[in-house]
Amino acid sequence: EPAYPTIATGSLISPTSTVLEPATTVDHAITARNIYYYTVFAQDMAGNIQDTPDATATDRSTNYFLGDLGSGTGTLPGSGYDGLVNFDDLLFFAGLYRKPRPHWTGTDAEANFGPAVSHKSLGQRFGIPEPDNKIHFEDLMLFAMNYNSVPKLNPIHEFPAAAMALELKTERSGDYLQATIRLANDRQRVKGLSVEIAFDPSRLVVARVDRGDLFGPVETHQFFHAEPDNHGLTIDGAILGTGAATVASGTLATIFFEDHTGGASDLSFGTVRLRDQNNREIPLQLVANDNGSSAPIGFVLMHNSPNPFRSVTRIHYQIPDDGHITIEVTDVYGKTIATLVDDVRARGMHQVSWDGRDDHGQLAPSAMYIITMRTQNRIAHKRILLQR
């Protein structure tokens, strides 16, 4: 186990010096998954740096939660690190539980994070992992303590917007029109947002609405509702809890319309209401950007719906170019259960369904399965759960 440094050596994390007042916190956007050691050195006004730090001026931490798994390069394709320990991670963990090390590949070893050395004040949940080359009860206990209890904070990946604005951006994707509603926040505390989108229902039909990241992940306490009517679509969202709010910019929702006319989108804002944590209105600008003739965004395999499912589940996918594509259902060991698509498809948005049967028409048993989409030079995975 690495020792705490005792001499002020190495490079500054930040190229500029910062004077810290009492109780000040500093965030470091470190992406490499690892254990990081921190030491605070005092610096006087002449620029002299303390040679030996105070014994209490050291600490260490992982930059991830123990149990946040699924990078996608091991035995079980994962959905990527998301700052959560949730059902996706449980499927990954369960598939490797008590499997001997010779069967691990890629990043399967991520599930071997126990036992752990307790954090100074926060205990083993936020401790330093000491892997023992087994995925067993020690790992299970840490996973159980962190499950659904370490929600990701709503991150701010950009500088605050110059002014509060709600943006409506449209892009064409094959026979679909995709509309994204995004809030550009200038660091005001937002509690809730209600948006009406007006369109001609004789031309456009709402295929589905995907919730965005504005109010955080599904596991946080939030409310989201989208409902079309004869005149358009109303989307409401809010963060639940006294004083809870977000100061981040983010996407409220992405709407997919069935549109076979290929004309201008004709989408527009109706009534928009933005409220703070005290239910006061927040003024904002409305901005519409119609790129209805643009090409599809990219190669995307979307989450199936419903998931888990009992009889039939729908899978939406998008490809940026015309070409041959295959979509298969496999078990967690890579055995093909059903081939859903093996043909040439035009670029754009498509949908395919799986009825829970294998290629021989037999009902597949309840289990976790992997949806794999391939083209000549691209591949994507999603995990699905069949529950009879």
Secondary structure, DSSP 8 states (H G I E B T S, - for coil): ------S--S--SSSS-----TT--------S-SEEEEE---B-TT--B-SS--TTSEEEEESS-TT----SSSSS------S--SHHHHHHHHHHTT--GGG--TTGGGG---SEEEETTTEEEEEEE---S--SHHHHHHHHHHTTTS-------S---SS-EEEEEEEEETTEEEEEEEEE--S--B-EEEEEEE--TTT-EEEEEEE-STT--TTSSEEEEEEE-SSEEEEEEEE-STT--B---EEEEEEEEE--S-S----EEEEEEEE-TTS-B---EEEEEEETT------EE---BSSSBSS-EEEEEEESSSEEEEEEEE-TTS-EEEEEEEEEE-SEEEEEEE-SB-TTS-B--SEEEEEEEE-SS-EEEEEEEE--
